[in-house]
């Protein structure tokens, strides 16, 4: 996963001149502030590079700064060869299932640009995703299953762990209930459509032809409800 961000050094310089360390403490940790100090005050190019790197990382993770990832969750430091490196809060590493991070920072023509490359622990992630997709095969349409597959690939680990606990209904069980007990509205009660269940229970004989048609509708209706529930969780 790759994230890129471009920052104007003039913009950063203006913010530093206006707010001083108040601005720096908002976006940098103490170790980073020590790295951007120099004899003349602050190294504006380095501040811009650090800021761009944090924004680029948030883009690589697909979350932005402020919610699941904050400025102070990220620490940029220099290794023995003076190359930039990124250290993350352990909770962030676990949440996003991160294995490794590489970063490259460049400066040119009054701008700082940062490229961040994030590698995730994909083997276990893919295994878990495949198991969940197998579970969903009978609960979603093929088209919806492909949509969920694409979203699972970029879902943070914590959310991926939580999604498996969604209470999804079984279309096959709903069909069996409809065939065996449809005249009593049991299938629609199972679906959570209480009003329809009561209507079928009270008007079963008058609406018997509709009940037969409902056998063919219940599975599609359940799959649609399941998709809505999953998409609401993913929002």
C-alpha positions in Angstrom: 0.0 0.0 0.0 1.4 3.4 -1.0 0.7 6.9 0.2 2.0 10.2 -1.2 1.8 13.7 0.1 3.2 17.0 -1.1 3.6 20.0 1.2 4.6 23.6 0.5 7.5 24.6 2.7 6.3 28.2 2.6 3.0 27.1 4.1 4.8 25.3 6.9 7.1 28.3 7.5 4.1 30.6 7.8 2.5 28.3 10.4 5.8 28.0 12.4 6.3 31.8 12.4 2.7 32.4 13.5 2.2 29.7 16.1 5.8 28.5 17.0 6.0 25.4 19.1 2.2 25.3 19.6 2.0 24.2 16.0 4.9 21.9 16.3 3.6 20.1 19.4 0.3 19.5 17.5 2.0 17.6 14.7 5.3 16.3 16.1 6.4 14.3 19.1 9.2 15.6 21.4 11.8 13.4 19.7 10.8 14.9 16.3 10.9 18.5 17.6 14.5 17.9 18.8 15.4 16.7 15.3 13.9 19.8 13.6 15.7 22.4 15.9 18.8 24.1 14.5 20.9 27.1 15.4 18.5 29.5 13.6 15.4 28.1 15.2 13.8 25.3 13.2 14.6 23.4 10.0 11.5 24.2 8.0 12.3 21.7 5.2 12.5 18.9 7.8 9.3 19.9 9.4 7.6 19.9 6.0 9.0 16.5 5.3 7.8 15.1 8.6 4.4 16.6 8.1 4.1 15.2 4.5 5.3 11.8 5.8 2.5 11.5 8.4 -0.1 12.6 5.8 1.3 10.1 3.3 1.1 7.3 5.9 -2.5 8.1 6.6 -3.3 7.9 2.9 -1.5 4.5 2.6 -3.6 3.2 5.4 -6.8 4.7 3.9 -7.9 6.4 7.1 -6.7 10.1 7.2 -5.3 11.8 10.3 -7.7 12.3 13.2 -9.6 9.1 13.8 -7.9 5.8 13.8 -4.5 7.4 13.3 -3.3 10.6 15.0 -0.2 12.7 14.5 1.3 11.6 17.8 0.8 7.9 17.0 3.6 8.4 14.4 7.3 9.1 15.2 9.8 9.8 12.5 13.4 9.4 13.3 16.8 9.0 11.6 18.7 5.7 11.4 22.5 5.3 11.6 22.8 6.3 7.9 20.6 9.4 8.5 17.7 7.9 6.5 14.2 8.6 7.7 12.3 5.8 9.5 8.8 5.5 10.9 7.9 4.1 14.4 4.3 3.6 15.2 2.3 3.1 18.4 1.9 -0.6 19.0 -1.9 -0.3 19.0 -1.8 1.3 15.6 0.4 -1.6 14.3 -2.1 -4.1 15.6 -5.1 -2.3 14.4 -3.9 -2.0 10.8 -2.1 -5.3 10.8 1.2 -3.7 9.7 4.3 -5.7 9.1 6.7 -3.1 7.8 7.0 0.5 6.6 9.4 2.2 4.2 9.6 6.0 3.6 11.3 8.3 1.2 11.3 12.1 1.6 12.5 14.6 -1.0 12.6 18.4 -1.2 12.5 20.5 -4.4 11.2 23.8 -5.7 9.8 24.9 -2.3 8.0 21.6 -1.6 8.5 18.5 0.5 7.2 15.2 -0.9 7.0 11.9 0.9 6.3 8.4 -0.3 5.3 5.8 2.3 5.1 2.1 1.5 3.2 -0.1 4.0 3.4 -3.8 4.0 0.8 -5.8 5.9 0.7 -9.3 7.4 -1.2 -10.6 4.4 -0.9 -14.4 4.9 -3.1 -14.6 8.0 -5.3 -11.8 6.8 -6.0 -13.6 3.5 -6.7 -16.8 5.3 -9.2 -15.1 7.6 -10.8 -13.2 4.7 -11.2 -16.4 2.7 -12.9 -18.2 5.6 -15.3 -15.3 6.1 -16.1 -15.1 2.3 -16.8 -18.9 2.3 -19.2 -18.2 5.2 -20.9 -15.4 3.2 -21.4 -17.4 0.0 -24.8 -18.7 1.0 -25.8 -15.4 2.6 -25.1 -12.9 -0.2 -25.6 -12.7 -4.0 -22.5 -13.3 -6.1 -22.4 -9.6 -7.1 -22.6 -8.4 -3.4 -20.0 -11.0 -2.4 -17.5 -9.5 -4.9 -18.1 -6.0 -3.4 -17.5 -7.2 0.1 -14.4 -9.1 -1.0 -12.8 -5.9 -2.3 -13.7 -4.0 0.9 -12.3 -6.8 3.2 -8.8 -6.4 1.6 -8.4 -2.9 3.0 -10.4 -3.2 6.2 -8.3 -2.5 9.4 -7.6 -5.6 11.4 -9.8 -4.6 14.4 -12.8 -4.1 12.1 -12.1 -7.3 10.2 -12.2 -9.1 13.6 -15.5 -7.5 14.5 -17.3 -8.1 11.2 -17.5 -11.8 11.7 -19.8 -11.3 14.7 -22.5 -9.6 12.6 -25.9 -11.4 13.0 -26.6 -12.4 9.4 -29.6 -14.5 8.5 -29.5 -17.7 6.5 -31.4 -17.6 3.2 -31.6 -21.4 3.2 -33.2 -21.6 6.7 -35.6 -18.8 5.7 -36.7 -20.8 2.7 -37.2 -23.9 4.8 -39.3 -21.9 7.2 -41.2 -20.4 4.4 -42.0 -23.8 2.8 -42.9 -25.5 6.1 -44.4 -22.7 8.2 -45.0 -19.8 5.7 -48.7 -19.7 6.4 -47.9 -18.8 10.0 -45.5 -16.0 9.0 -42.6 -17.8 10.7 -40.2 -17.0 7.8 -40.9 -13.3 8.0 -40.6 -13.3 11.8 -37.2 -14.9 11.4 -36.3 -12.2 9.0 -37.3 -9.5 11.4 -40.2 -8.3 9.3 -42.8 -8.5 12.1 -45.5 -6.7 10.1 -45.3 -9.1 7.2 -45.2 -12.0 9.6 -48.4 -10.9 11.3 -50.1 -10.3 8.0 -49.2 -13.8 6.8 -50.4 -15.3 10.1 -53.8 -13.5 10.1 -54.5 -13.7 6.3 -52.8 -17.0 5.5 -55.7 -18.6 3.7 -56.9 -15.5 1.8 -53.4 -14.8 0.7 -52.3 -18.4 0.0 -51.2 -17.7 -3.7 -49.0 -14.8 -2.4 -47.5 -17.1 0.2 -46.4 -19.5 -2.6 -44.9 -16.5 -4.5 -43.1 -15.5 -1.3 -41.2 -18.8 -1.3 -39.3 -17.5 -4.3 -38.8 -14.0 -2.8 -37.6 -14.8 0.7 -34.0 -15.9 -0.2 -33.4 -12.8 -2.2 -34.9 -10.6 0.5 -32.7 -12.2 3.2 -29.6 -11.7 1.1 -30.4 -8.1 0.5 -30.9 -7.5 4.2 -27.6 -9.1 4.9 -25.8 -6.9 2.4 -27.4 -3.8 4.0 -26.3 -4.8 7.5 -22.7 -5.4 6.3 -22.5 -2.1 4.4 -23.9 -0.2 7.4 -21.1 -1.8 9.5 -18.4 -0.8 7.0 -19.5 2.8 6.8 
